[in-house]
Amino acid sequence: MPILETRQLSKHFGGLIAVNKVDYSVEKGELRSIIGPNGAGKTTFFNMIAGDLDATQGEVFFKGENVTKLTTFERSHKGIGRTYQITNIFPKLPVLENVRIAAQSRKMTFNLWSTVNDHNELIEKADRIIERINLADKRNDLAGTLAHGEQRYLEIGIALATDPDMLLLDEPTAGMSPEESQQTAEFIQSLADPLTIILVEHDMEIVMGISDKITVLHNGEFLAEGTVEEVRANEDVQRVYLRE
């Protein structure tokens, strides 16, 4: 059973069809990429998977459950985490608090009688994640003072703190230098399996270097899908997107 499946998923904005009847399936542990020209519908499709946008028609299934009508918050609790094109952090809070708050969100109800041990467990979890994203030396720094690349890592750390089964990454290397982008690609690759990852990314070198499969969107529809080699060889992809 796929971890994620969309069936005839569509989004209309008035007379504009941004995403048109997309059938999409992802297996557990895959690292998948979605590419396409500007305006192809990539972020709109992402937003419907995450619950940030309601679908005009079609359905989204996650781990076999129909989540089409669930909110972003509810889908997050089901195991869908995501980052955004514009970094989404708490700039006036320390790095540790950014991650700890995300970890605490997994405690479904407020417990008046929670203990110091409960708090310590959250701190320990946050520290493990901060270590993993290489920000241990910035633990107590305000998030807004971090460099751009560090803020992108922090956002991934916040998503990891919610214990996702699937992580949606929207242009994770945007604004990074080539060296930073390569380091980020290697980090993303290290997270895959058992974590399922789907990313939208414009850096083709990154996409071709880490993806198990690539899906190409064009005018809101799937143009092609396959391995790196299959997508490279596809004449329609060369004509429309890669322009080789």
VMD Tcl script that draws the C-alpha trace (Angstrom):
set ca {
  {0.00 0.00 0.00}
  {1.43 3.44 -0.93}
  {2.07 5.83 1.93}
  {0.61 8.64 -0.20}
  {-1.88 8.51 -3.04}
  {-3.84 11.20 -4.84}
  {-6.75 10.38 -7.10}
  {-7.88 12.86 -9.77}
  {-6.68 15.71 -7.55}
  {-7.57 19.10 -9.01}
  {-7.52 22.76 -8.03}
  {-9.37 25.51 -9.89}
  {-9.00 29.23 -9.21}
  {-12.01 30.59 -11.05}
  {-11.38 29.74 -14.70}
  {-7.73 28.83 -14.08}
  {-6.98 25.13 -13.67}
  {-3.80 25.05 -11.56}
  {-3.76 21.27 -11.03}
  {-5.77 18.98 -13.27}
  {-6.87 15.44 -12.24}
  {-3.50 14.28 -10.91}
  {-3.04 10.63 -9.92}
  {0.10 10.26 -7.82}
  {1.50 7.44 -5.70}
  {4.51 7.30 -3.36}
  {5.88 4.26 -1.56}
  {7.14 4.32 2.02}
  {10.81 5.30 2.26}
  {11.09 6.85 -1.22}
  {12.82 10.14 -1.92}
  {10.76 11.76 -4.66}
  {11.10 15.06 -6.50}
  {8.54 17.15 -8.34}
  {9.88 19.52 -10.99}
  {8.40 21.76 -13.66}
  {8.49 25.32 -15.05}
  {7.20 28.25 -13.00}
  {3.42 28.10 -12.87}
  {3.34 24.34 -13.45}
  {1.27 23.78 -10.29}
  {3.96 22.26 -8.07}
  {3.35 24.31 -4.92}
  {-0.41 24.16 -5.38}
  {-0.19 20.38 -5.54}
  {2.01 20.38 -2.42}
  {-0.46 22.59 -0.59}
  {-3.33 20.22 -1.33}
  {-1.33 17.24 -0.02}
  {-0.47 19.14 3.18}
  {-3.97 20.54 3.63}
  {-3.08 24.21 3.14}
  {-5.44 24.29 0.15}
  {-8.76 22.53 -0.31}
  {-9.04 20.44 -3.45}
  {-11.67 21.44 -6.00}
  {-12.09 17.76 -6.74}
  {-10.30 14.48 -6.12}
  {-8.98 12.77 -3.00}
  {-5.81 12.46 -0.92}
  {-5.00 9.21 0.89}
  {-2.26 8.92 3.51}
  {-1.31 5.52 4.92}
  {-4.53 4.19 3.42}
  {-6.78 6.79 5.10}
  {-8.77 9.39 3.18}
  {-7.46 12.71 4.57}
  {-9.00 14.97 1.92}
  {-11.23 16.79 4.39}
  {-8.67 17.04 7.20}
  {-7.00 20.33 8.15}
  {-3.25 20.95 7.96}
  {-3.04 20.47 11.74}
  {-4.93 17.18 11.58}
  {-2.77 15.90 8.72}
  {0.33 16.87 10.68}
  {-0.85 14.69 13.54}
  {-1.35 11.86 11.05}
  {2.34 12.14 10.11}
  {2.63 14.69 7.28}
  {5.32 17.31 7.92}
  {6.36 20.12 5.61}
  {8.54 23.16 5.05}
  {7.75 26.21 2.93}
  {9.37 28.32 0.21}
  {9.49 31.21 2.70}
  {11.18 30.09 5.92}
  {8.57 29.55 8.64}
  {10.21 29.87 12.08}
  {9.75 31.86 15.31}
  {12.50 34.47 14.80}
  {12.29 36.00 18.30}
  {12.62 32.65 20.10}
  {15.84 30.68 20.65}
  {16.64 27.76 18.39}
  {15.92 25.34 21.23}
  {12.46 26.78 21.85}
  {11.56 26.61 18.15}
  {12.20 22.88 18.14}
  {10.83 22.20 21.63}
  {7.48 23.86 20.83}
  {7.15 21.66 17.76}
  {7.92 18.57 19.84}
  {5.40 19.62 22.47}
  {2.69 19.91 19.81}
  {2.68 16.13 19.65}
  {1.26 16.01 23.17}
  {-2.42 15.98 22.23}
  {-3.80 17.59 25.41}
  {-2.58 20.01 28.03}
  {-1.79 18.25 31.29}
  {-1.97 20.44 34.39}
  {-0.08 17.76 36.31}
  {2.78 17.34 33.86}
  {6.11 16.76 35.58}
  {9.60 18.14 35.26}
  {10.49 14.85 33.59}
  {7.94 15.56 30.84}
  {9.60 18.91 30.23}
  {13.06 17.38 30.32}
  {12.07 14.75 27.75}
  {11.02 17.50 25.36}
  {14.29 19.37 25.91}
  {16.28 16.18 25.31}
  {14.33 15.47 22.13}
  {14.88 19.03 20.90}
  {18.60 18.81 21.67}
  {18.90 15.56 19.68}
  {17.29 17.21 16.68}
  {19.40 20.36 17.00}
  {22.49 18.17 17.02}
  {21.22 16.38 13.93}
  {20.75 19.63 12.00}
  {24.21 20.86 13.07}
  {22.97 23.80 15.14}
  {24.08 22.62 18.60}
  {26.44 25.59 18.92}
  {23.51 27.95 18.15}
  {21.16 26.27 20.68}
  {20.43 29.47 22.63}
  {20.68 31.95 19.75}
  {17.54 33.71 18.57}
  {16.32 32.01 15.41}
  {16.10 35.35 13.59}
  {19.85 35.88 13.97}
  {20.77 32.69 12.12}
  {22.15 32.78 8.60}
  {19.69 31.96 5.81}
  {20.93 28.40 5.34}
  {20.82 27.78 9.08}
  {17.22 28.99 9.20}
  {16.34 26.49 6.47}
  {17.90 23.71 8.53}
  {16.00 24.89 11.61}
  {12.74 24.70 9.70}
  {13.53 21.10 8.77}
  {14.35 20.47 12.43}
  {10.97 21.89 13.47}
  {9.29 19.54 11.03}
  {11.30 16.57 12.31}
  {10.23 17.38 15.88}
  {6.63 16.55 14.92}
  {7.67 12.93 14.23}
  {6.52 12.82 10.59}
  {6.26 9.67 8.51}
  {6.42 11.81 5.35}
  {8.20 15.12 4.88}
  {7.29 17.65 2.17}
  {10.16 20.03 1.37}
  {9.32 23.08 -0.74}
  {12.53 24.38 -2.39}
  {14.81 23.51 0.57}
  {17.97 24.89 -1.11}
  {16.46 28.22 -2.23}
  {18.90 31.06 -1.66}
  {21.82 28.80 -0.80}
  {25.29 28.78 -2.33}
  {26.24 25.75 -4.46}
  {28.28 24.35 -1.57}
  {25.41 24.83 0.91}
  {22.98 23.29 -1.55}
  {25.12 20.18 -1.93}
  {25.46 19.81 1.85}
  {21.69 20.20 2.22}
  {21.07 17.59 -0.47}
  {23.29 15.12 1.37}
  {21.46 15.89 4.62}
  {18.06 15.34 2.99}
  {19.28 12.07 1.52}
  {20.37 10.96 5.01}
  {16.80 11.43 6.28}
  {15.18 9.18 3.68}
  {14.15 5.60 4.50}
  {12.30 5.06 6.72}
  {11.22 8.70 6.37}
  {9.43 9.32 3.06}
  {10.47 12.60 1.43}
  {8.91 14.56 -1.42}
  {10.56 17.76 -2.54}
  {9.90 20.54 -4.99}
  {13.25 21.86 -6.16}
  {14.56 24.05 -9.01}
  {18.19 22.99 -8.71}
  {18.35 20.19 -11.27}
  {21.77 19.02 -10.11}
  {20.29 18.39 -6.67}
  {17.19 16.69 -8.06}
  {19.14 14.42 -10.36}
  {21.63 13.56 -7.63}
  {19.32 12.34 -4.86}
  {15.91 11.34 -6.27}
  {14.60 7.79 -6.46}
  {11.96 9.01 -8.90}
  {11.11 12.35 -10.50}
  {7.68 13.62 -11.49}
  {7.43 16.44 -14.05}
  {4.45 18.79 -13.91}
  {3.47 21.00 -16.83}
  {0.37 23.19 -16.94}
  {-1.02 21.43 -13.90}
  {-0.73 17.94 -15.37}
  {1.83 15.15 -15.16}
  {4.12 15.29 -18.18}
  {6.40 12.42 -17.17}
  {7.47 10.27 -14.26}
  {10.31 7.85 -13.69}
  {13.87 7.36 -12.59}
  {16.51 10.01 -13.20}
  {17.64 8.21 -16.35}
  {14.09 7.84 -17.67}
  {13.25 11.49 -17.11}
  {16.53 12.65 -18.68}
  {15.76 10.60 -21.79}
  {12.13 11.73 -22.12}
  {11.80 13.90 -25.22}
  {8.80 15.82 -23.87}
  {10.73 16.71 -20.71}
  {13.73 17.83 -22.76}
  {11.50 20.00 -24.89}
  {9.36 21.56 -22.16}
  {11.61 21.73 -19.11}
  {15.20 20.60 -19.48}
  {15.45 22.11 -22.98}
  {18.33 19.88 -23.94}
}
mol new
graphics top color blue
foreach p $ca { graphics top sphere $p radius 0.5 }
foreach p [lrange $ca 0 end-1] q [lrange $ca 1 end] { graphics top cylinder $p $q radius 0.2 }
display resetview
